[in-house]
Amino acid sequence: MIKNWSLSDKIFAGLIILMLSGKIIWTWFELNHPLVLQWTASWTAIGVISLLSIAVYRLSTQTGFPSLWDDRLSIRQRFLIPIGFGMAVASI
């Protein structure tokens, strides 16, 4: 089954696994750093976020959005424009 996954599918699965492993590590080592304490995601919230993001990811492939690692997008389009937009919004 995983052999049929595209590169974008593998990247998306990696992001979900990264989010879950972060929560597992924070729970296992009982980290009390202020940045960790500000994140209020419970296991239920992480499950809901994961399921909704899978649904949105699957639907986005049907609407014509480019895949996560589309060869037609340049590095500027993939990273610099969203980072610049995020910094502009964050500065407000």
C-alpha positions in Angstrom: 0.0 0.0 0.0 2.8 2.5 0.9 4.6 1.6 -2.3 1.8 3.3 -4.2 2.1 6.6 -2.3 3.3 9.7 -4.1 6.0 11.9 -2.7 3.4 14.3 -1.4 1.5 11.5 0.4 4.8 10.5 2.1 5.6 14.1 3.1 2.1 14.5 4.5 2.3 11.3 6.5 5.6 12.4 7.8 4.1 15.6 9.1 1.4 13.8 10.9 3.9 11.4 12.4 6.1 14.4 13.5 3.1 16.0 15.2 2.3 12.8 17.0 5.9 12.0 18.0 6.2 15.6 19.4 3.2 15.0 21.7 4.5 11.6 22.7 7.9 13.0 23.6 6.4 16.0 25.5 4.1 13.6 27.5 6.8 11.0 28.1 9.4 13.4 29.5 6.8 15.7 31.2 8.3 18.8 29.7 7.3 22.0 31.5 8.8 24.6 29.2 6.6 27.6 28.7 6.4 27.0 24.9 5.2 23.4 25.5 2.7 24.5 28.1 1.1 27.1 25.7 0.2 24.4 23.3 -3.1 23.1 24.6 -3.7 20.3 22.2 -5.0 17.2 23.9 -4.9 13.7 22.3 -8.5 14.2 21.2 -7.6 17.5 19.5 -4.6 15.9 17.8 -6.8 13.1 16.5 -9.5 15.5 15.2 -6.9 17.7 13.6 -5.2 14.7 11.9 -8.4 13.3 10.6 -9.6 16.7 9.3 -6.3 17.4 7.7 -6.3 14.0 5.9 -9.8 14.8 4.5 -8.7 18.2 3.4 -5.5 16.9 1.8 -7.5 14.2 -0.1 -10.1 16.8 -1.3 -7.4 19.3 -2.3 -6.0 16.9 -4.9 -9.4 16.9 -6.6 -9.7 20.6 -6.7 -6.6 21.3 -8.7 -4.3 22.6 -6.0 -0.7 21.7 -6.6 0.7 18.7 -4.6 2.9 19.3 -1.6 6.1 18.8 -3.6 5.0 19.8 -7.1 7.9 20.1 -9.6 6.2 23.1 -11.3 6.6 25.3 -8.2 9.8 27.1 -7.6 11.5 27.4 -4.2 10.3 31.0 -4.1 6.7 30.1 -4.7 6.9 27.2 -2.3 8.7 28.8 0.7 9.6 32.5 0.3 6.1 33.9 -0.6 4.3 32.0 2.3 7.0 33.0 4.8 6.8 36.6 3.7 3.1 36.6 4.0 3.2 34.9 7.4 5.7 37.5 8.7 3.6 40.3 7.3 0.4 39.0 9.1 2.4 38.3 12.3 3.7 41.9 12.4 0.2 43.3 12.6 
